[in-house]
Amino acid sequence: MHLRLLGMSRVAIETIGSSGCSRFAEVGQLPASTPCQRSCMAFIALGINHKTASVDVRERVAFTPEQLVEALQQLCQRTSSREAAILSTCNRSELYLEQDGLGVDEVLNWLATYHRLSLDELRACAYIHTDDEAVRHMMRVASGLDSMVLGEPQILGQMKSAFAVAREAGTLGPLLGRLFQATFSTAKTVRTDTAIGENPVSVAFAAVSLAKQIFADLHRSQALLIGAGETISLVARHLHDQGIKRIVVANRTLERASSLAEQFGAHAVLLSEIPDELVNSDIVISSTASQLPILGKGAVERALKQRKHKPIFMVDIAVPRDIEPEVGELDDVYLYTVDDLHEVIEENLKSRQGAAQAAEELVSVGARDFMQRLRELAAVDVLKAYRQQAERLRDDELNKALRLLANGSSPEEVLAQLARGLTNKLLHAPSVQLKKFSADGRVDALGVAQELFALDEGVPSASSQSGSANQ
């Protein structure tokens, strides 16, 4: 039976099998010492990104911040996922899950239903990574190795936000929680030990670089920035550093627009004032979380007439898009989306290519170490159960010895019988199983037993015994 972690009022009782297993139950429902009899854990990373899906598909699969908590809880209620987190950015929407590995199809079905997509359409652009590859994928994403802009730093903050939201939603348990912490640690090592983050390159930087190519002298240009989030903040910084003549920041709330504008000597306005500002804007860069377009073709047409058809350069970084695609059909508008920034980005990334190999190696080490530590935990319950069994056998033999001593038996004989009895009982179950393995031709198990009991020296190997038996 599958029970989800619903919050602090529940107690996580964790049992780990051969590759790890996490179960959550109310107190008393699962014995703390129960060994997991099978491998029932699977890490899964499932999603779409800028490499597999166009912007129009990505914007339909994107989750708004307001949707995330409810979506996470629904995901765990309607699929076999025990733990879940969602990362949704302009370039990717990914689900990070811990489940039994049998529910990938049901997760795809849920995702398609949630976003009202056809399952075939989603399958065509979705990718799925499991276990070791899922761990490695998360670490690559957090390190900026899977980003449109190689090594961009914003993704780590977005990953940390995904972690925080999953924890708030009550869908983050111990296994996925450990994986996130290991992911953050690896990403930090990549940033510290490689040059992957040097020479600032981001979607924001790429947008400004493209503007410089179109407008030779930014000192004469005015920019209208729509939104006041992290990406627009980076755009404003790059434009300011390039000596742009004037910056206007438009946002849904004037307070947040003013807060950003103050940093760069810019002017703040509300979204409703965008049509008035368009007339004087040579550059328009937009990145908001709006579900509907903010800037339509009609408003841009009117502005162009007042500008006497002086060109406007526009970059729509948002997913879903802020600027209607039809705006790009206008003669005097140069409209680019995040997908169009690839060429600019590639040009700016050459300096980071050398560091990428070192970063990939660090990610591989991080993923391998995490999975090794997790698999080491698989021995905890088995060792605990074996120790408890050995202690019961010891106590039985010790009680027999004490009774014999109380009845006047010789201490030497009692000690010899205690040692003999304890040895026989400890060896009984392994002996029976080893004989069964041998009879069944389980040479692999015999080899493991030789390793387990450190019998390598002076004992013929299981393979050599099998070979001589067949002669």
Secondary structure by P-SEA (a helix, b strand, c coil): cccccccccccccccccccbbbbbbcccccccccccccccbbbbbbbcccccccaaaaaaacccccaaaaaaaaaaaccccccbbbbbcccbbbbbbbcccccaaaaaaaaaaaacccaaaaaacbbbbcaaaaaaaaaaaaaccccccccccaaaaaaaaaaaaaaaaccccaaaaaaaaaaaaaaaaaaaccccccccccaaaaaaaaaaaaccccccbbbbbccccaaaaaaaaaaaaacccbbbbbcccaaaaaaaaaaccbbbbcccccccccccccbbbbbcccccccccaaaaaaaaaaacccbbbbbbccccccccccccccccccccccccaaaaaaaaacccccaaaaaaaaaaaaaaaaaaaaaaacaaaaaaaaaaaaaaaaaaaaaaaaaaaaacccaaaaaaaaaaaaaaaaaaaaaaaaaaaaaacaaaaaaaaaaaaccccccccaaaaaaaaac
